[in-house]
């Protein structure tokens, strides 16, 4: 790391990363991840499924088995998002 970037200031590191090509790789791979995960959700929504916004079927802790707990967690997440927008 020190050989490539030397004693560059943090603000200059972004420019060096762009010139080196690593920022473009991040853009491509993260964009591909967004497309792979987002397109099936959009297709389901357009076909009229009952899928809720933000529900990608990823529930490793099985939080959705108890409807009361799920409703409480959804409300908590909604309030957290609203506070984040205010901040």
Phi and psi restraints in degrees (range 20) as a CNS / XPLOR table:
assign (resid 1 and name C) (resid 2 and name N)
       (resid 2 and name CA) (resid 2 and name C) 1.0 -68.2 20.0 2
assign (resid 2 and name N) (resid 2 and name CA)
       (resid 2 and name C) (resid 3 and name N) 1.0 -30.5 20.0 2
assign (resid 2 and name C) (resid 3 and name N)
       (resid 3 and name CA) (resid 3 and name C) 1.0 -66.7 20.0 2
assign (resid 3 and name N) (resid 3 and name CA)
       (resid 3 and name C) (resid 4 and name N) 1.0 -37.7 20.0 2
assign (resid 3 and name C) (resid 4 and name N)
       (resid 4 and name CA) (resid 4 and name C) 1.0 -81.7 20.0 2
assign (resid 4 and name N) (resid 4 and name CA)
       (resid 4 and name C) (resid 5 and name N) 1.0 -42.6 20.0 2
assign (resid 4 and name C) (resid 5 and name N)
       (resid 5 and name CA) (resid 5 and name C) 1.0 -101.6 20.0 2
assign (resid 5 and name N) (resid 5 and name CA)
       (resid 5 and name C) (resid 6 and name N) 1.0 -16.1 20.0 2
assign (resid 5 and name C) (resid 6 and name N)
       (resid 6 and name CA) (resid 6 and name C) 1.0 60.6 20.0 2
assign (resid 6 and name N) (resid 6 and name CA)
       (resid 6 and name C) (resid 7 and name N) 1.0 -134.8 20.0 2
assign (resid 6 and name C) (resid 7 and name N)
       (resid 7 and name CA) (resid 7 and name C) 1.0 -106.0 20.0 2
assign (resid 7 and name N) (resid 7 and name CA)
       (resid 7 and name C) (resid 8 and name N) 1.0 39.1 20.0 2
assign (resid 7 and name C) (resid 8 and name N)
       (resid 8 and name CA) (resid 8 and name C) 1.0 -68.5 20.0 2
assign (resid 8 and name N) (resid 8 and name CA)
       (resid 8 and name C) (resid 9 and name N) 1.0 144.7 20.0 2
assign (resid 8 and name C) (resid 9 and name N)
       (resid 9 and name CA) (resid 9 and name C) 1.0 -71.1 20.0 2
assign (resid 9 and name N) (resid 9 and name CA)
       (resid 9 and name C) (resid 10 and name N) 1.0 158.1 20.0 2
assign (resid 9 and name C) (resid 10 and name N)
       (resid 10 and name CA) (resid 10 and name C) 1.0 -59.1 20.0 2
assign (resid 10 and name N) (resid 10 and name CA)
       (resid 10 and name C) (resid 11 and name N) 1.0 -35.9 20.0 2
assign (resid 10 and name C) (resid 11 and name N)
       (resid 11 and name CA) (resid 11 and name C) 1.0 -69.6 20.0 2
assign (resid 11 and name N) (resid 11 and name CA)
       (resid 11 and name C) (resid 12 and name N) 1.0 -27.9 20.0 2
assign (resid 11 and name C) (resid 12 and name N)
       (resid 12 and name CA) (resid 12 and name C) 1.0 -83.8 20.0 2
assign (resid 12 and name N) (resid 12 and name CA)
       (resid 12 and name C) (resid 13 and name N) 1.0 -17.4 20.0 2
assign (resid 12 and name C) (resid 13 and name N)
       (resid 13 and name CA) (resid 13 and name C) 1.0 -63.9 20.0 2
assign (resid 13 and name N) (resid 13 and name CA)
       (resid 13 and name C) (resid 14 and name N) 1.0 -35.3 20.0 2
assign (resid 13 and name C) (resid 14 and name N)
       (resid 14 and name CA) (resid 14 and name C) 1.0 -61.9 20.0 2
assign (resid 14 and name N) (resid 14 and name CA)
       (resid 14 and name C) (resid 15 and name N) 1.0 -45.7 20.0 2
assign (resid 14 and name C) (resid 15 and name N)
       (resid 15 and name CA) (resid 15 and name C) 1.0 -62.0 20.0 2
assign (resid 15 and name N) (resid 15 and name CA)
       (resid 15 and name C) (resid 16 and name N) 1.0 -41.5 20.0 2
assign (resid 15 and name C) (resid 16 and name N)
       (resid 16 and name CA) (resid 16 and name C) 1.0 -66.0 20.0 2
assign (resid 16 and name N) (resid 16 and name CA)
       (resid 16 and name C) (resid 17 and name N) 1.0 -37.5 20.0 2
assign (resid 16 and name C) (resid 17 and name N)
       (resid 17 and name CA) (resid 17 and name C) 1.0 -66.9 20.0 2
assign (resid 17 and name N) (resid 17 and name CA)
       (resid 17 and name C) (resid 18 and name N) 1.0 -36.9 20.0 2
assign (resid 17 and name C) (resid 18 and name N)
       (resid 18 and name CA) (resid 18 and name C) 1.0 -66.2 20.0 2
assign (resid 18 and name N) (resid 18 and name CA)
       (resid 18 and name C) (resid 19 and name N) 1.0 -45.0 20.0 2
assign (resid 18 and name C) (resid 19 and name N)
       (resid 19 and name CA) (resid 19 and name C) 1.0 -66.5 20.0 2
assign (resid 19 and name N) (resid 19 and name CA)
       (resid 19 and name C) (resid 20 and name N) 1.0 -32.9 20.0 2
assign (resid 19 and name C) (resid 20 and name N)
       (resid 20 and name CA) (resid 20 and name C) 1.0 -73.6 20.0 2
assign (resid 20 and name N) (resid 20 and name CA)
       (resid 20 and name C) (resid 21 and name N) 1.0 -27.8 20.0 2
assign (resid 20 and name C) (resid 21 and name N)
       (resid 21 and name CA) (resid 21 and name C) 1.0 107.2 20.0 2
assign (resid 21 and name N) (resid 21 and name CA)
       (resid 21 and name C) (resid 22 and name N) 1.0 -2.9 20.0 2
assign (resid 21 and name C) (resid 22 and name N)
       (resid 22 and name CA) (resid 22 and name C) 1.0 -72.6 20.0 2
assign (resid 22 and name N) (resid 22 and name CA)
       (resid 22 and name C) (resid 23 and name N) 1.0 -29.1 20.0 2
assign (resid 22 and name C) (resid 23 and name N)
       (resid 23 and name CA) (resid 23 and name C) 1.0 -69.9 20.0 2
assign (resid 23 and name N) (resid 23 and name CA)
       (resid 23 and name C) (resid 24 and name N) 1.0 -35.3 20.0 2
assign (resid 23 and name C) (resid 24 and name N)
       (resid 24 and name CA) (resid 24 and name C) 1.0 -66.6 20.0 2
assign (resid 24 and name N) (resid 24 and name CA)
       (resid 24 and name C) (resid 25 and name N) 1.0 -36.8 20.0 2
assign (resid 24 and name C) (resid 25 and name N)
       (resid 25 and name CA) (resid 25 and name C) 1.0 -64.9 20.0 2
assign (resid 25 and name N) (resid 25 and name CA)
       (resid 25 and name C) (resid 26 and name N) 1.0 -41.4 20.0 2
assign (resid 25 and name C) (resid 26 and name N)
       (resid 26 and name CA) (resid 26 and name C) 1.0 -59.9 20.0 2
assign (resid 26 and name N) (resid 26 and name CA)
       (resid 26 and name C) (resid 27 and name N) 1.0 -44.6 20.0 2
assign (resid 26 and name C) (resid 27 and name N)
       (resid 27 and name CA) (resid 27 and name C) 1.0 -60.8 20.0 2
assign (resid 27 and name N) (resid 27 and name CA)
       (resid 27 and name C) (resid 28 and name N) 1.0 -44.9 20.0 2
assign (resid 27 and name C) (resid 28 and name N)
       (resid 28 and name CA) (resid 28 and name C) 1.0 -66.3 20.0 2
assign (resid 28 and name N) (resid 28 and name CA)
       (resid 28 and name C) (resid 29 and name N) 1.0 -50.0 20.0 2
assign (resid 28 and name C) (resid 29 and name N)
       (resid 29 and name CA) (resid 29 and name C) 1.0 -70.1 20.0 2
assign (resid 29 and name N) (resid 29 and name CA)
       (resid 29 and name C) (resid 30 and name N) 1.0 -39.5 20.0 2
assign (resid 29 and name C) (resid 30 and name N)
       (resid 30 and name CA) (resid 30 and name C) 1.0 -71.0 20.0 2
assign (resid 30 and name N) (resid 30 and name CA)
       (resid 30 and name C) (resid 31 and name N) 1.0 -34.8 20.0 2
assign (resid 30 and name C) (resid 31 and name N)
       (resid 31 and name CA) (resid 31 and name C) 1.0 -64.7 20.0 2
assign (resid 31 and name N) (resid 31 and name CA)
       (resid 31 and name C) (resid 32 and name N) 1.0 -39.7 20.0 2
assign (resid 31 and name C) (resid 32 and name N)
       (resid 32 and name CA) (resid 32 and name C) 1.0 -63.8 20.0 2
assign (resid 32 and name N) (resid 32 and name CA)
       (resid 32 and name C) (resid 33 and name N) 1.0 -41.0 20.0 2
assign (resid 32 and name C) (resid 33 and name N)
       (resid 33 and name CA) (resid 33 and name C) 1.0 -62.5 20.0 2
assign (resid 33 and name N) (resid 33 and name CA)
       (resid 33 and name C) (resid 34 and name N) 1.0 -41.1 20.0 2
assign (resid 33 and name C) (resid 34 and name N)
       (resid 34 and name CA) (resid 34 and name C) 1.0 -63.8 20.0 2
assign (resid 34 and name N) (resid 34 and name CA)
       (resid 34 and name C) (resid 35 and name N) 1.0 -40.2 20.0 2
assign (resid 34 and name C) (resid 35 and name N)
       (resid 35 and name CA) (resid 35 and name C) 1.0 -67.3 20.0 2
assign (resid 35 and name N) (resid 35 and name CA)
       (resid 35 and name C) (resid 36 and name N) 1.0 -44.7 20.0 2
assign (resid 35 and name C) (resid 36 and name N)
       (resid 36 and name CA) (resid 36 and name C) 1.0 -63.5 20.0 2
assign (resid 36 and name N) (resid 36 and name CA)
       (resid 36 and name C) (resid 37 and name N) 1.0 -38.5 20.0 2
assign (resid 36 and name C) (resid 37 and name N)
       (resid 37 and name CA) (resid 37 and name C) 1.0 -87.3 20.0 2
assign (resid 37 and name N) (resid 37 and name CA)
       (resid 37 and name C) (resid 38 and name N) 1.0 -26.2 20.0 2
assign (resid 37 and name C) (resid 38 and name N)
       (resid 38 and name CA) (resid 38 and name C) 1.0 -88.5 20.0 2
assign (resid 38 and name N) (resid 38 and name CA)
       (resid 38 and name C) (resid 39 and name N) 1.0 -35.1 20.0 2
assign (resid 38 and name C) (resid 39 and name N)
       (resid 39 and name CA) (resid 39 and name C) 1.0 -62.9 20.0 2
assign (resid 39 and name N) (resid 39 and name CA)
       (resid 39 and name C) (resid 40 and name N) 1.0 -44.8 20.0 2
assign (resid 39 and name C) (resid 40 and name N)
       (resid 40 and name CA) (resid 40 and name C) 1.0 -61.5 20.0 2
assign (resid 40 and name N) (resid 40 and name CA)
       (resid 40 and name C) (resid 41 and name N) 1.0 -35.4 20.0 2
assign (resid 40 and name C) (resid 41 and name N)
       (resid 41 and name CA) (resid 41 and name C) 1.0 -66.3 20.0 2
assign (resid 41 and name N) (resid 41 and name CA)
       (resid 41 and name C) (resid 42 and name N) 1.0 -40.0 20.0 2
assign (resid 41 and name C) (resid 42 and name N)
       (resid 42 and name CA) (resid 42 and name C) 1.0 -66.7 20.0 2
assign (resid 42 and name N) (resid 42 and name CA)
       (resid 42 and name C) (resid 43 and name N) 1.0 -41.2 20.0 2
assign (resid 42 and name C) (resid 43 and name N)
       (resid 43 and name CA) (resid 43 and name C) 1.0 -63.0 20.0 2
assign (resid 43 and name N) (resid 43 and name CA)
       (resid 43 and name C) (resid 44 and name N) 1.0 -43.1 20.0 2
assign (resid 43 and name C) (resid 44 and name N)
       (resid 44 and name CA) (resid 44 and name C) 1.0 -61.3 20.0 2
assign (resid 44 and name N) (resid 44 and name CA)
       (resid 44 and name C) (resid 45 and name N) 1.0 -43.0 20.0 2
assign (resid 44 and name C) (resid 45 and name N)
       (resid 45 and name CA) (resid 45 and name C) 1.0 -64.3 20.0 2
assign (resid 45 and name N) (resid 45 and name CA)
       (resid 45 and name C) (resid 46 and name N) 1.0 -42.8 20.0 2
assign (resid 45 and name C) (resid 46 and name N)
       (resid 46 and name CA) (resid 46 and name C) 1.0 -68.2 20.0 2
assign (resid 46 and name N) (resid 46 and name CA)
       (resid 46 and name C) (resid 47 and name N) 1.0 -27.7 20.0 2
assign (resid 46 and name C) (resid 47 and name N)
       (resid 47 and name CA) (resid 47 and name C) 1.0 -83.0 20.0 2
assign (resid 47 and name N) (resid 47 and name CA)
       (resid 47 and name C) (resid 48 and name N) 1.0 0.6 20.0 2
assign (resid 47 and name C) (resid 48 and name N)
       (resid 48 and name CA) (resid 48 and name C) 1.0 83.9 20.0 2
assign (resid 48 and name N) (resid 48 and name CA)
       (resid 48 and name C) (resid 49 and name N) 1.0 31.1 20.0 2
assign (resid 48 and name C) (resid 49 and name N)
       (resid 49 and name CA) (resid 49 and name C) 1.0 -76.3 20.0 2
assign (resid 49 and name N) (resid 49 and name CA)
       (resid 49 and name C) (resid 50 and name N) 1.0 167.3 20.0 2
assign (resid 49 and name C) (resid 50 and name N)
       (resid 50 and name CA) (resid 50 and name C) 1.0 -92.2 20.0 2
assign (resid 50 and name N) (resid 50 and name CA)
       (resid 50 and name C) (resid 51 and name N) 1.0 20.8 20.0 2
assign (resid 50 and name C) (resid 51 and name N)
       (resid 51 and name CA) (resid 51 and name C) 1.0 -65.8 20.0 2
assign (resid 51 and name N) (resid 51 and name CA)
       (resid 51 and name C) (resid 52 and name N) 1.0 133.6 20.0 2
assign (resid 51 and name C) (resid 52 and name N)
       (resid 52 and name CA) (resid 52 and name C) 1.0 -82.6 20.0 2
assign (resid 52 and name N) (resid 52 and name CA)
       (resid 52 and name C) (resid 53 and name N) 1.0 150.0 20.0 2
assign (resid 52 and name C) (resid 53 and name N)
       (resid 53 and name CA) (resid 53 and name C) 1.0 -59.1 20.0 2
assign (resid 53 and name N) (resid 53 and name CA)
       (resid 53 and name C) (resid 54 and name N) 1.0 133.0 20.0 2
assign (resid 53 and name C) (resid 54 and name N)
       (resid 54 and name CA) (resid 54 and name C) 1.0 86.0 20.0 2
assign (resid 54 and name N) (resid 54 and name CA)
       (resid 54 and name C) (resid 55 and name N) 1.0 -4.5 20.0 2
assign (resid 54 and name C) (resid 55 and name N)
       (resid 55 and name CA) (resid 55 and name C) 1.0 -92.1 20.0 2
assign (resid 55 and name N) (resid 55 and name CA)
       (resid 55 and name C) (resid 56 and name N) 1.0 102.9 20.0 2
assign (resid 55 and name C) (resid 56 and name N)
       (resid 56 and name CA) (resid 56 and name C) 1.0 -102.0 20.0 2
assign (resid 56 and name N) (resid 56 and name CA)
       (resid 56 and name C) (resid 57 and name N) 1.0 10.2 20.0 2
assign (resid 56 and name C) (resid 57 and name N)
       (resid 57 and name CA) (resid 57 and name C) 1.0 76.3 20.0 2
assign (resid 57 and name N) (resid 57 and name CA)
       (resid 57 and name C) (resid 58 and name N) 1.0 14.0 20.0 2
assign (resid 57 and name C) (resid 58 and name N)
       (resid 58 and name CA) (resid 58 and name C) 1.0 -98.1 20.0 2
assign (resid 58 and name N) (resid 58 and name CA)
       (resid 58 and name C) (resid 59 and name N) 1.0 103.7 20.0 2
assign (resid 58 and name C) (resid 59 and name N)
       (resid 59 and name CA) (resid 59 and name C) 1.0 -141.8 20.0 2
assign (resid 59 and name N) (resid 59 and name CA)
       (resid 59 and name C) (resid 60 and name N) 1.0 71.5 20.0 2
assign (resid 59 and name C) (resid 60 and name N)
       (resid 60 and name CA) (resid 60 and name C) 1.0 -68.0 20.0 2
assign (resid 60 and name N) (resid 60 and name CA)
       (resid 60 and name C) (resid 61 and name N) 1.0 -21.4 20.0 2
assign (resid 60 and name C) (resid 61 and name N)
       (resid 61 and name CA) (resid 61 and name C) 1.0 -96.6 20.0 2
assign (resid 61 and name N) (resid 61 and name CA)
       (resid 61 and name C) (resid 62 and name N) 1.0 4.3 20.0 2
assign (resid 61 and name C) (resid 62 and name N)
       (resid 62 and name CA) (resid 62 and name C) 1.0 54.2 20.0 2
assign (resid 62 and name N) (resid 62 and name CA)
       (resid 62 and name C) (resid 63 and name N) 1.0 45.3 20.0 2
assign (resid 62 and name C) (resid 63 and name N)
       (resid 63 and name CA) (resid 63 and name C) 1.0 -72.7 20.0 2
assign (resid 63 and name N) (resid 63 and name CA)
       (resid 63 and name C) (resid 64 and name N) 1.0 -21.1 20.0 2
assign (resid 63 and name C) (resid 64 and name N)
       (resid 64 and name CA) (resid 64 and name C) 1.0 -87.4 20.0 2
assign (resid 64 and name N) (resid 64 and name CA)
       (resid 64 and name C) (resid 65 and name N) 1.0 1.2 20.0 2
assign (resid 64 and name C) (resid 65 and name N)
       (resid 65 and name CA) (resid 65 and name C) 1.0 -72.9 20.0 2
assign (resid 65 and name N) (resid 65 and name CA)
       (resid 65 and name C) (resid 66 and name N) 1.0 -32.1 20.0 2
assign (resid 65 and name C) (resid 66 and name N)
       (resid 66 and name CA) (resid 66 and name C) 1.0 -100.0 20.0 2
assign (resid 66 and name N) (resid 66 and name CA)
       (resid 66 and name C) (resid 67 and name N) 1.0 112.1 20.0 2
assign (resid 66 and name C) (resid 67 and name N)
       (resid 67 and name CA) (resid 67 and name C) 1.0 -62.1 20.0 2
assign (resid 67 and name N) (resid 67 and name CA)
       (resid 67 and name C) (resid 68 and name N) 1.0 -33.7 20.0 2
assign (resid 67 and name C) (resid 68 and name N)
       (resid 68 and name CA) (resid 68 and name C) 1.0 -67.4 20.0 2
assign (resid 68 and name N) (resid 68 and name CA)
       (resid 68 and name C) (resid 69 and name N) 1.0 -44.0 20.0 2
assign (resid 68 and name C) (resid 69 and name N)
       (resid 69 and name CA) (resid 69 and name C) 1.0 -65.5 20.0 2
assign (resid 69 and name N) (resid 69 and name CA)
       (resid 69 and name C) (resid 70 and name N) 1.0 -40.1 20.0 2
assign (resid 69 and name C) (resid 70 and name N)
       (resid 70 and name CA) (resid 70 and name C) 1.0 -62.6 20.0 2
assign (resid 70 and name N) (resid 70 and name CA)
       (resid 70 and name C) (resid 71 and name N) 1.0 -44.4 20.0 2
assign (resid 70 and name C) (resid 71 and name N)
       (resid 71 and name CA) (resid 71 and name C) 1.0 -63.2 20.0 2
assign (resid 71 and name N) (resid 71 and name CA)
       (resid 71 and name C) (resid 72 and name N) 1.0 -40.2 20.0 2
assign (resid 71 and name C) (resid 72 and name N)
       (resid 72 and name CA) (resid 72 and name C) 1.0 -65.6 20.0 2
assign (resid 72 and name N) (resid 72 and name CA)
       (resid 72 and name C) (resid 73 and name N) 1.0 -42.6 20.0 2
assign (resid 72 and name C) (resid 73 and name N)
       (resid 73 and name CA) (resid 73 and name C) 1.0 -68.1 20.0 2
assign (resid 73 and name N) (resid 73 and name CA)
       (resid 73 and name C) (resid 74 and name N) 1.0 -36.5 20.0 2
assign (resid 73 and name C) (resid 74 and name N)
       (resid 74 and name CA) (resid 74 and name C) 1.0 -65.3 20.0 2
assign (resid 74 and name N) (resid 74 and name CA)
       (resid 74 and name C) (resid 75 and name N) 1.0 -40.7 20.0 2
assign (resid 74 and name C) (resid 75 and name N)
       (resid 75 and name CA) (resid 75 and name C) 1.0 -65.3 20.0 2
assign (resid 75 and name N) (resid 75 and name CA)
       (resid 75 and name C) (resid 76 and name N) 1.0 -41.0 20.0 2
assign (resid 75 and name C) (resid 76 and name N)
       (resid 76 and name CA) (resid 76 and name C) 1.0 -61.6 20.0 2
assign (resid 76 and name N) (resid 76 and name CA)
       (resid 76 and name C) (resid 77 and name N) 1.0 -42.8 20.0 2
assign (resid 76 and name C) (resid 77 and name N)
       (resid 77 and name CA) (resid 77 and name C) 1.0 -66.1 20.0 2
assign (resid 77 and name N) (resid 77 and name CA)
       (resid 77 and name C) (resid 78 and name N) 1.0 -38.8 20.0 2
assign (resid 77 and name C) (resid 78 and name N)
       (resid 78 and name CA) (resid 78 and name C) 1.0 -63.2 20.0 2
assign (resid 78 and name N) (resid 78 and name CA)
       (resid 78 and name C) (resid 79 and name N) 1.0 -45.1 20.0 2
assign (resid 78 and name C) (resid 79 and name N)
       (resid 79 and name CA) (resid 79 and name C) 1.0 -64.9 20.0 2
assign (resid 79 and name N) (resid 79 and name CA)
       (resid 79 and name C) (resid 80 and name N) 1.0 -38.0 20.0 2
assign (resid 79 and name C) (resid 80 and name N)
       (resid 80 and name CA) (resid 80 and name C) 1.0 -63.0 20.0 2
assign (resid 80 and name N) (resid 80 and name CA)
       (resid 80 and name C) (resid 81 and name N) 1.0 -41.7 20.0 2
assign (resid 80 and name C) (resid 81 and name N)
       (resid 81 and name CA) (resid 81 and name C) 1.0 -65.1 20.0 2
assign (resid 81 and name N) (resid 81 and name CA)
       (resid 81 and name C) (resid 82 and name N) 1.0 -39.1 20.0 2
assign (resid 81 and name C) (resid 82 and name N)
       (resid 82 and name CA) (resid 82 and name C) 1.0 -66.1 20.0 2
assign (resid 82 and name N) (resid 82 and name CA)
       (resid 82 and name C) (resid 83 and name N) 1.0 -42.3 20.0 2
assign (resid 82 and name C) (resid 83 and name N)
       (resid 83 and name CA) (resid 83 and name C) 1.0 -63.1 20.0 2
assign (resid 83 and name N) (resid 83 and name CA)
       (resid 83 and name C) (resid 84 and name N) 1.0 -38.1 20.0 2
assign (resid 83 and name C) (resid 84 and name N)
       (resid 84 and name CA) (resid 84 and name C) 1.0 -64.6 20.0 2
assign (resid 84 and name N) (resid 84 and name CA)
       (resid 84 and name C) (resid 85 and name N) 1.0 -36.7 20.0 2
assign (resid 84 and name C) (resid 85 and name N)
       (resid 85 and name CA) (resid 85 and name C) 1.0 -69.8 20.0 2
assign (resid 85 and name N) (resid 85 and name CA)
       (resid 85 and name C) (resid 86 and name N) 1.0 -35.2 20.0 2
assign (resid 85 and name C) (resid 86 and name N)
       (resid 86 and name CA) (resid 86 and name C) 1.0 -67.8 20.0 2
assign (resid 86 and name N) (resid 86 and name CA)
       (resid 86 and name C) (resid 87 and name N) 1.0 -41.9 20.0 2
